[in-house]
Amino acid sequence: MTEAVTPTSPPSRHHADLRHLRQTHLGSALAWLLATLLAVYLGLSGGGYDIIVRSEIGLIVWWFVLLGVLIGVLPRAHLARAGWIAVALLGGFLLWTWLSASWSSSRELTLAEACRISTYLGVFLLGICALTPDTARSMIHGLASGIATVSAIAVLSKLAPSLFPADSARSFYATARLSYPFDYADGVGEYAALGLPLMLYMATSARTVWGRALATAALQPVLLCLAMTVSRGGILAAAVGLTAFIALAPNRLPRLPTLAITAAGTSGLMVALLRRPALRDSITAAPATQRHSMLVLICVVAAATGLLQVLVALAERRITRPRWTMVSRRAAQALTGLVLAGALGAVAVGFASGAAAQLWHNFKLWEPTTQSNQYFRLLSVAGSHRYQYWQVAWSAFQSSPLHGIGAGTFRYYWEQHTTHAEYIVNAHSLWFETLAETGIVGWTLLAGFFGLSVIGGAVRALRAEGSKRALVAAATAGVCSFCASASFDWVWQIGVVPMVTMLLVAVTLMPTRRETGQPAVSGPRARWKPVAYRSLPVLGALVAIFLIAVPLASTVALRDSQTAAANGRLTQALHDANTARAVEPGAASPYLQRALILEQGDQIAAAASAIRAAIAREPRNYQLWLIASRIATESNLPRLALADYRRARALYPTSTVFLG
């Protein structure tokens, strides 16, 4: 008697395949939409610099992580070893930053930095837990689309200023350089540069001809945005990102026509821009004829480059590639070696001839030569005071090499030790600032995180095949672009830039193994392993939410108090200040706000007590001592007022307040 075997029903398999396909399409659409919204929303919200805007995103992201882990949909696949190491490094950096509050001169500023890093960690963790190769491709497209949208709007703010709020692009920096919507030209340029390798990936690897055409057309306003910011850091970041993408991507020669088309279009736009001096150099709105003609030209050039890309894509499909264009791996390696040897030779010649020493001398100059045409600054290597910032940061590191001076407090060390009358907050280099504020421990954790993503991404790209290699190459190139810009600027504080970078890091280290939900072991160990596997992420998510929520709630209450005080509602203002104090008792700002409100209400004795409490929590803030001196004067205590004034001057001796 033969036992009947029931084979798998073909219709059932077909339905399962259709269901999986629908889920993949839905996941890809959601990844594209969320990435685009993140890049556009934060980009148009001042770049996410404000703690409230940034923290709102952080809370949303961490709640997604928490709920995803609790219901078992995250992580989508088992994390690779490199992914776990990256999570540990960035999580360790967050923990170390939080611990630095115990030796920091400002617990409030240190916890604000912990809040920032917690948000970035949440974005990275959500990305690495939720991404798959299919959704990663859509997410890269979404990020590129978002950056292109923000760049186009930034250019439009110069060409059609009537569509934007008055002086929205010049609220702080009076400059002819394009600075909308971040109010910081270098930040806008570096954000545009971050999107270039992603858009080049779309232009050369999109699955449809029209997708490639749209990406090529969109490259024009992005590159023009970068040019109009006149940002040397942005140009450096663009060069590093594009070089990394070309070096890591497969089939480099077929990508050259796209590069040539893009370069030709951008060159034409730059010539047109340089021939419009009012649009190029004026702080105020240029004449309408120059603005409108430039806008028309951008549209024409974008359409032309898009159509040329259509022709290139169709030619690739219909024309067999000549054999002489097929470069073997050995030949490619030999060519790479020649390029590297040539670069090293040029560096050696530069050092031997003294050119490198002259460039370094020019970089250290405090006051570089000024030019009437702002684009001449691109020919200068002057560091715009960065050498001096880094000198002070290095001095801060030497004063406390192990754990640093405390996260977020570089500004106070600068004020006390600089010889120049310039107020700054950041060291204009993520690596120098991290070294100064968190010491060698914090620097090793953060540098290890980005080093792992760059090296791991490069290795994965070179080992991958076909479209996956180009995908990982684009993400790795984006991370390289960020690292370059972060070396010379404070993009770490412009929330949208590091958040986009965190998603790119997630792509470089995303899991490639089997889906979760298929345990490799059975029995008692299999039953308790999921509990242990989920408990740590849940605990970490709760701690991260706490680190974000406390500074956020305190800031909201404090700003409500400031608004109420400005409107003369002192009782409500004092109530809100007390709320901020209760939420974050270690912060100095709520006590300062109480002192100002009480002083405004002629309660001088209570104001004096409040300002002393603020000083106890932030003793190196010279502004608190100045306010204390004023309140002491109002209290008819001249000796105390003089002592407070002298202490303020000792903390920031080069301030224009004291120099007159």
Phi, psi and omega in degrees: 000130184264132179282131181282136178245123181266110180288162177295132184289126179304319178299323179296318179295321179296317178295322178296320178296319178296319179297317179297322180294318178296318179298321178296315179296319179296315179298320179294318179296318179294319179298317179296314183295313182294320179295318179296314180297319179299311183295322183280313183298309180293322180298319181275356177258046180070020180079008182074022179290323183293139184295329182289312180300313182294319184290327177300317176296319180299317179296317179299315182297315182291328175292324174298315179298313182298311181293322179298320178290319182295320181270356172088013180266350176236140357283155181291331180212162180294129180291141174288166182301319179298324178296315178297319180296319179297317177299317180295320181293311181290323175295321176295323177295321176298314180297317180294320177298316179298316180296332182294348175299336182286340177238005181283154175276357176212099178299326181296311180294324179293317178292330175295323176292321176298322176299316180299311183292326177299319177296314180297319178298320179297318178297315179296315183294319178297319180296312185287336178275333187258339187280144168233168179306324180290311181288333179296321178299314180294324179294320176299317178298320180295317178297318178297318179296318180295315180295321178297320179296313180296320180296318179296319178294323178298314178297320180297331179296336176274325186270336178223066186297339181293342179279353186241156178303147182300131177059023181296331182268359185226037185287338181230309182265118176276097185212151176278349180289149180292118183233355177283140007257011183271346190062030179203107189299315181298321179296319178297316179297320181287331174292317176298318180298325179299329182275348185298310178296330178291319180288325176295323174299316178296317184293336183247350185229002178299149186284341180244154179296317182289332174296318177294322180294317180296319180295320178295318178297320182291339178298333183294306178296330179293313179292324176293322175301314178300318181293320184288341174284343182050045184261114177292325176295322178294319179294320176299314180298321178296316180297317180295315181296315180292321178297316180296319180295314180296323181291327186263337185285150176278166175050061185291320184300317177296344178274346183297320177302323177295318177296320180294317178299315181296316180296320180296315180297316180293323178299317178298318179294323180292321177299317179296321180293316182294337179274003177242081188299325180294320178288330185282319191239352186275140175285322178279175181295135178287164176304147185301325182297319179291319182293312185290322178294324178293321179297317178297318181297320178300315180298318181294314181295319178298316179295319181294316179294325177296317179293321176298323178293326175300315179297319179296316180296319179293322178295321178298326182282333188253343183249129178289132182291129180299148183294331183290345177273354179278110182260126179288163179299321180295319179294321178296319178295321178294318178296319177299319178298320178295319179297314179296320179296319177296319179295315178296323177296319178296321178295317180298318178297320179299319179289319183292325183277350182089359180295321180296319179296321179293319178297319179294322177298316179294325179296326184280349183299137179283319181243096178288163180294133179267150181231151178291324177266117186295340181287347175292341179295338178291341179270358182258146176254011179303135187279358181051049174079000183296323179301319179292321177300315184290327175301313181292322178297319178294322176297320177297320178296317180295332179288337179206075190291333184282304187244358176078184185269354181115130184300135176085001188251014180301325183303322183287324177293321178298313183300323184278336189244352180283156175254010183240147181272071179223131178266122175225162180250323185241160182277002180058034172192118180301322187286317177292319182293319178296320179297319182290317189271329182238006174071190184292332179293308180296319180298318180297319180294313183288315178296325176295323179298310181287325176298319178297319181292320180290311182292314179297320178295319179296317179296316179296320180296317182289336179270340183284167181241146170060227187294328179296325179295316179296323179297309181293326178297318179296316180295316179296320178296322176298319178296319177299320178299316179297314182300323179293313181292324179292341179287338185235004184208175184258044179294342176300331180273348177270093195312322185295327183292307178292331179293317174298319179297321179299322177292324177292322176299321178299324178292318181295334184242014186296151182294146178235002182271188186297160179294151173287169184092000178236076187298141181276347181233163178228172179095195183302322181296323179293335182281323182270343182298316178300326179295313179293327182294328184263337186295319182295312176299323179296314179298316179298321179295319180295318178296317180297319178298320177297316182295332178276318188293322184295305178297327179295310180297320179296318180295317179299313180296322181294318180290325174299320179296317180296320178295316180296320179294321179296331180268005177084007180267078189290325180297314178294321179298318179293323178297315180293322177296321177295325176296315178299321179294321180291325181289317182228080186295339180276357182275147180274330187301317178299323179290322175298316179297320176299317181298317181293321179293314180295323176296319178297329178268014177064026174260073192293319181297316178293324178295321178297319178295320181292319181290329176293324177294324177294317179297322179299331182266344180212070190290345183259011177272105185296332181295325178295321179292325177296317178294321177298322178296319179295317181292324177295323176298317178293335178274003181063045177237077188297323181294317177295320179298318179293318179297318179295321179296317180295324178294320177299317180293326177292329180282336180212071188293336183266005180297143177296342177298324184262340181276345176081000000 
